[in-house]
Amino acid sequence: MATLFIAAELTAGTLRWLDFRLFPVQPSEIAKIIIIIITAKILADRDGEMNKFRNLALSMALIAPPLALIFLQPDLGTTIIIAVVWLVMVLMGGIHLFHVGLLGLVALLASPVVWLTMADYQRDRVLLFVNPDQADPGYFNIQQALISIGSGGLLGKGFSIGTQNQLHFLRVRHTDFIFSVIGEELGMLGALLLFALIFALIWRIMRAADLSGDPFGRLICVGIAALIFFQSFVNLGVNLGLLPVTGTPLPFVSFGGSSLFASLIALGLVQSVLMRRKTLDFERV
């Protein structure tokens, strides 16, 4: 809520940052982790009872306020990511399939309201994605991203010598379009290596969930795995022209203090779950 009143930095028409002198903070990045923990706690306390609609409604009621505040920044990308992570967690918590269909129906009915309340630039991005041939300056960066990836070939042009990004044809190359830089400079092999590292990380997190001895720890791991997967999916989809442009960083790769800090907290939580899967025995020497 503080970003609506005291946000210190205006970026692309959005108020998302709080300036604490020494470093800026993006609260929505920290909110992702907090929402995962809260949702995991609610589901764990009602383990085996999530087929009851009242439990699902309680979970929805607790995450609705932060989602609304993030949407009002406006930050549609983060709102969708958090909603998807929550959905994955409640599915793993045992939600009734009928309730999944009900949620889908509610989302469909609410879509006109969401469209009307979106910022103008957000609607323009969606329309540009649907009709990319229209003359719009916003499509320039998408074109440059595709040119960067395509020109990299198999092995790439070489580290730090990619023409599209080094000559600044590719904008926002250090955050939203970092994958295009990797594709241009390291080629298809570099991109495949990045994919492999992301999937290896997600697999290790899901293994921690499988080894966890309690629902709370398991659901935290599931939520974090879903967060890293879907956030990576959105960033890569934007770079490849498969999704509308949104300011979603690539975890552990994009520049950004708040995003990296939140990602490290997430991995710390997974490590904590893994460490506490068994009772520690201390032997007297």
N, C-alpha and C positions, 0 to 999 in steps of 0.2 A: 504494500500500500504506500510505503514511503516514496517509491519512484513516481507516484502520481503527483506529489507535492514538492519534493526536494531533489528530484533527479538532477544531476549536475551536467549531464552531457546529452546533447541532442544528436542522434545518429540516424540518418535516413528517415527522419520524421518520427523517430521513436524515442521515448524516455526510458532507458533501461539500466542506467548506471548510477551508483552512489559514489561520490568522491570522498574518500577518507584521507585526503592529503597525500599519504605515502603511497596509496594504491587505490585504483577504482575497483568497485565490486559490482557484479551483475547478480542481483538477488535471485533471479529466476534459475540460475545455474545451481545455486545452493538449494533452492526450493525443490528441484528434481530429487535430490537425495533425501530431503526431509519427507517428501510425499511418499517415497518408496518405503522408508522406515515406518511411517504412520500406517500406510496401507498394509504392510506386512504384519504389524502388531494387531490391527483390527481382524485380519483374516486368521492369524494364528490363534487369537483368543476365541474365535468362532470356528475352529477347525472341525470340519464335518457338518457344519450347519449353514454353509454359504448357499445352499439350495433354497433357503428361505429368503423371500424378497426383502424383508425388513433389515436383514443384515447387509444385503447389497445396497439398500437405500441409505443406510448409515454410512457406509464407505463412500458412496457418491456425495452425500451431504458434507463430508469432511474435506473432500478434495475440490468441491465446486468453488468455494471462495477463492483459493489461490489460483485456480484455473481462470476464473473471471478476471482477477486482477492482472494476470499475465497477458490475457487477451486484450485488456484495455490499454496496455503500454503503447502501441499495440505490438504483440509478438505472437502471431498465429502459429508459426513453426514450432515454438516451444510448447504452446498450448496443445497442439496435436500430438507431439512426442510424449508429453506427460499423460495425455488421455490414453494413448496406445499402450504405454507401459502399465498404467493402471488396469486396462482391460486384460492384458496378458496375465497380470498377477491374480485378478479375480477368477480368470479361467482356470489357472493352476490351483486356486483356492477351492474350486468345486462349484462354481456358479451353475445354475440350471440352464440348459440350452434354450429353454423357452424365454428366459430372461435376456439371453444374448440377442434373440430375435426382437424382443421388446425394446432393448437399447438401440438396435439398428433402426427400428421404426421411429423412435423418438428423435434420433439423430437426423433421419431423413426429413421429418416434419419440421425440425428446427433449422435446417439448412438455409431456407430463405431469410430467416431472421439473422443468422450468422453472416450471410452475404451482405445484407443491408447495413450491418454494423461494422463491417470490415473497413479499414482505411482505404482511401482511393488508390494508393500505390499497391496495396495488396490485391485489390480487384484487377488492377492493370496487369499484375504479374500472372494471375490466373488466365486472363483473356489472352495475354501474349503467349502463354503456353498452349492454349487451345488453337490460336491462329498465329503461328510464328512468322508468317509471311508479311504481316502488316508492318508498315514502316514505323518503327519505334526505336528510339535510342537505347531503351532498356534491353533490347535483344543483342546489342553489340557485344556485351561481355559473354553471353551464351555462345555466340559465334566464335569469339576468340578462345573460349574454353575448348570447344570442339576442335578448332584448328590446332590448338596446343597439343591436345591428346593425340590427334591424328598424325601430326608431324613428328611425333616422337618415334614412331616405328617400333621395331622390336627391341632395340637396345637404348634408344633415346639419343639426344644430342650431346649429353654429357652434363655432369653436375655443374650448376650455376652458369651454364652457357645457353640456356633456352632462349630463343629470340623473342617469342611472344611475351613471356613474363619479364625478362630482363629489360626489354625496351618499353615496358609498361603498357603494351597493348592489352594485356590481361590485367584487369583491375581486381582489387580485393584478393590478390593472389596469395596473401599470407594467411587468410582465414577461410572464407567461403569457398574459394577456388584453388585450394592448395593441392587437391588431387590432380588438377590440370597441369600444375607445375611438375608434379611427379611423373605424370604421363609423358610430358614433353622432354624432361631431362633424363629420366631413367627408362622410358619406353614401356612396352607391354610387360616385359619381364619384371620391371620395378613395380608396376601396378599389380601384377599377380602376386608378387612377394608381399605387398601391402595387404591384399585380400587374405592371403594365408595367415599373416600375423594377426589380423582382426579376428578371423575365425578360430585361430588357435587360442586367443585370449578368451573368446566367448565360450569355447569348449572347456577351458580350464575353470571358468566361473560356474558353468553348469555341472561340472564334476564336483565342485565344492558344494553345490546345492544337493547333489545326490548323496554326498558323504555326510551332510549335515544331519544331526540326530534330532532336530526339533523343527516344527513348522515355521517358526519365526525366522530362524537362520536360513532355511531353505527358500522362503519367499523373498527375503532380502537379496539373495544371490540371483533368483529368477528375475526380480525387478531390475537389478543392475545389468544382467546379461541382456535383457530386453532393451534397456536404455542404450547401451553401447551398440547393439545391433541396429536398432531403428534409427538412431542418430547417424550412424555410419551410412545406412541405406539412404537416408534423405540427402546427406551431403554428396554422396557418390551419384545419386540419381539426378541432382541438380547439375553437377559437372558434366554428366553424360546427356543432358537434355531430356531426361526421362520424367522429371518432376518440375513443377514451377519453382522459380528462384525463391529461396528463403535463406535467411542468415543463420544457418545451422553449422557449427564447427565440426570438423572431423576429430573425434576423440583421440587425444595424445599426439595429434599431428598438427592441427591448426594452431596458429599463434593465439594466445589469449590466457590471461592469468586466471580468471574466474572459472573458465571451462576446464583448464588443466587442474586447478585446485579441487574442483568438484569431482573430477575423474579419479584423482588420487585418493580422495576420501572414499569414493566408491570401492576402489580396490582394497583399501584398508579395511573396510567393512567385510569384504569377502574373505580377506586373510584372517580377520578376527573370528568369523564363523568357522573357518577351517581349523583354526587353532583350538577352538573350544568344542569340537565335535566329540571329543572323548574326555573323560575326567583324568586330570593329571595326577600321577602318583609320584610322591616324593619319598625317596628312600633315605634313611638316616645313614650317614657315613660313619 
